[in-house]
Amino acid sequence: RIVGPCILPFAAMEQVDVDAEIRDIDRMLESLRHQVEGLQCRRSCLLAAKRREPREPGADQSGGVNADVQEHVLEQLCVRGVSAVAATCRAWGRAAQQQSLWRGLALRDLSRREPALIRLLTQRHVMVLSWQQFYAETAVPASAGRRPAPSGPTGK
């Protein structure tokens, strides 16, 4: 039997659900493809901004990308990527402030860690006033310095 990075020994193949692993790899490849597309888009915006002559203050430089496409691209990135792209121009900054973007990021990033919470949040009668604030409070791991929630009404 050949054991290498791409070839599993026969005994191991019996224990592993090969189809599930293939689906996981396909999902990862799709996610990476979206991230590459987002980075290529950001690079294009930066190169275009670099080539442009200085424009009047406040001029929008979205690169002709509509808001739906911007939001879709931003949803594929991590939070640092969203912040970096939002800093490139005013239109991308506006797209990075949309509630629907932060809702998508929260549902994506918390769905594996907090499935019960996500089920609750996606019910019709539940409304989140600021998905960006919610994401900031819940997506940051406790080890990264997030303060624990107060234990009682007085916070003691």
N, C-alpha and C positions, 0 to 999 in steps of 0.2 A: 504494500500500500504506500502511496505517495502522500506525504503530509506536507502541505505548504499553505501559503496564505489563501489560495483560491480553491484548494482541493481538500475536502474533508475525508477522514478515514471512513470506511464503510460502516463501522460500528457507530460512529458519531452521527452519521446521516440518519440512522434509525431513530436516534433520540431527538433530533432537531426537526422542527416543522419547516422543511425547505421552502414550501410555498409562502409561509408567513415571513420568513427571512427575506425572500425575494421581494415580497410586497414592501417590507420595511426599507430595503435598499432602494426600490423604485421611488418611495416617498422621499427619502433623503436626497436622491438625485434630482427629483423635481424641485424640492426646496432649494437645493444648491443652484439649480438653473435659474430660479427666480431671483436669488440673491445676486448671481452674476449679472442678470439683466438689469437689476436695480443699480448695481455698481457701474455698469456700462453707461446707463442713463445719467447717473451722477457725473461720471467722467466727461460725458459729452456736454453736459450743462457747464461744467467747470471750464472745459476747453473753449466752448463758445463764449463764455463770459470773459475769458482771458483774451480772446481774439477781438472782441467788440471794442469799439471806441467808447470812451466814457460817455455815459448817457446822463440825461437830466436826473436829479435826485428823485427817488421814488418810482423810477421807471421799472416796470415789471419785466423779469427775465425768466419766464417759465420755460422757455425753449419751445413753446407751442404745444406743450403737453397738457391735455385737459385734466380737470380735477379728478375724474373717476380713475384715470390711468395713474395719476400721481398717488392717489390713495392706495390703489392696488400694489404699486411698487413699494410704497412705504410699509404696507402690511407684511411684506416678505422680509423685512429687515429686523434686526434687533433694535433695542431702544437707542443704543449709541449710534447706530446707522441712521435712525430716524432723525436724531438730533443733528448729525453731521449733514445730512441732505437738507434739512430744514434751514440750516445756516447758509446754504449756497445762494438762495434768492428768496424774494418776498413771496412768490406764488407757492413755492415748496414749503415755506414756513407756514403759510395759511393752511395748506393741506395737512401739515403735521399737527395742527390744532383741532382737526375735525373729531367730533365725538365718535363717529362711526369707525374711524381708524383705531382709536384707543379701545373701543369695544372689541374690535377684531383681534387686536394684540392681546387683550386680557383673556378673551375666550381661547385663543391659540395657546398662550403660554401657561395658563392656569388649568386647562382642561385635564391634564394628566395628574397634576398635583392635588387639585381641589374639585373633583368631578361633582360632588354634592352641591358645592357653592355655585358652580357653573349652571347646574340644572335649576337651582333656585333663581339665579339672575336672568335666565332666559325665559322665565314665565311671564305671561302678559301683564299681570298685575304688579310686577316688580319694576321699579324705575330707578336707574342710577343717574344722579344729577351730573356727575363729572366722571366719565370713564377714565380720563387721564389721571385724576386724583386717586380713583380707585386702584388703577394699575400701579401707581407709585406706591401706594400703601400695601398692596398685597403681593406684588411680583418680586419685590426686593427680599432676598433671603434674610432671616433674622440675624445671621452671622455677619451681614454687611452693615449692621448698625441700626437696623430698624428698631424702634422702641416697642416694647410689648404694649398691648392695649390695656387701658385702665381696668382694674378688676371690679370696681363698683361705681355707683353714681358720683362719688366724690373723687374718684381716681386714686383712692388709697387701697 
